[in-house]
């Protein structure tokens, strides 16, 4: 996307804003990924335990999916969820679980037959 913008292949302020928003969202996601890798490296080096807190699993899944809404829409993905009400809170590392969910979504996009070329 950055290359397309840089080469002037994308015109129209709405399309430019959309590309900028996607690039920003992806840079935030990559920052989280790098932070996660660094956290895991520190954890292995120091045998440090992860920060575990009580997490609402439905809210966590919805918050991760919200980050992908624009990208999924642009790729014409039809993603639906069925999260039952009243799920018990789970004692886990919220950031590590969010990263695992993001990895699943990234892989679904990457290996989907619906991916635009």
C-alpha positions in Angstrom: 0.0 0.0 0.0 2.8 2.4 0.9 4.5 1.7 -2.4 1.2 2.3 -4.3 0.8 5.7 -2.5 4.5 6.6 -3.0 4.3 5.9 -6.7 1.1 8.0 -7.1 -1.0 5.0 -8.2 -3.7 5.7 -5.7 -5.7 8.9 -6.2 -8.7 10.3 -4.4 -8.7 11.5 -0.8 -11.0 8.8 0.4 -8.9 6.0 -1.0 -5.7 7.7 0.3 -7.3 8.0 3.8 -8.3 4.3 3.7 -4.8 3.2 2.7 -3.3 5.4 5.5 -5.7 4.0 8.1 -4.8 0.4 7.1 -1.1 1.1 7.1 -1.5 2.7 10.6 -3.5 -0.3 11.9 -0.9 -2.7 10.5 2.0 -0.7 12.1 0.2 -0.9 15.4 -0.3 -4.7 15.0 3.3 -5.2 14.0 4.4 -3.2 17.1 2.3 -5.5 19.2 3.9 -8.5 17.5 7.4 -7.2 18.1 6.6 -6.4 21.7 5.2 -9.9 22.2 8.3 -11.5 20.7 10.5 -9.3 23.0 8.3 -10.3 26.0 8.6 -14.0 25.2 12.4 -13.6 24.8 12.6 -11.8 28.2 10.4 -14.5 29.8 12.7 -17.2 28.5 15.8 -15.4 29.6 14.6 -14.6 33.1 12.1 -17.4 33.7 9.6 -14.6 34.3 5.9 -15.5 34.6 3.3 -13.9 32.4 0.8 -11.3 33.8 -2.4 -13.3 34.3 -5.7 -11.5 34.8 -9.3 -12.4 34.7 -10.5 -11.8 31.0 -13.9 -11.9 29.4 -13.1 -14.2 26.4 -16.0 -12.8 24.3 -14.9 -9.2 24.8 -11.3 -10.1 24.0 -12.3 -11.8 20.7 -14.6 -8.9 19.7 -11.8 -6.3 20.5 -9.3 -8.2 18.3 -11.8 -8.6 15.5 -12.6 -4.8 15.6 -8.9 -4.2 14.7 -9.4 -6.2 11.5 -12.7 -4.8 10.4 -11.4 -2.5 7.7 -9.0 -5.1 6.3 -11.5 -7.9 6.3 -14.0 -5.6 4.6 -11.5 -4.5 1.9 -10.7 -8.2 1.2 -14.4 -9.0 1.0 -14.2 -11.5 3.9 -17.5 -12.4 5.5 -16.6 -13.1 9.1 -19.3 -13.8 11.7 -19.0 -14.8 15.3 -21.3 -16.6 17.7 -20.2 -15.8 21.2 -22.7 -16.9 23.8 -23.6 -14.6 26.7 -22.3 -15.2 30.2 -19.0 -16.9 29.4 -16.9 -17.4 32.5 -13.9 -15.1 32.9 -10.6 -16.8 32.2 -7.3 -16.3 34.1 -4.8 -15.7 31.4 -2.3 -13.3 29.8 -4.6 -11.0 27.8 -1.8 -9.8 25.5 -0.6 -13.3 24.7 -4.1 -14.5 24.0 -4.9 -11.5 21.8 -1.7 -12.2 19.9 -2.8 -15.8 19.4 -6.2 -14.7 18.0 -4.5 -12.2 15.7 -2.3 -15.0 14.4 -5.3 -17.1 13.6 -6.9 -14.2 11.7 -3.7 -13.4 9.9 -3.4 -17.0 8.8 -7.0 -17.2 7.7 -6.4 -14.2 5.5 -3.1 -15.3 4.2 -4.2 -18.8 3.3 -7.8 -18.1 2.2 -8.8 -18.7 -1.4 -10.8 -15.4 -1.1 -7.7 -13.3 -0.9 -7.4 -10.6 -3.5 -4.3 -10.8 -5.7 
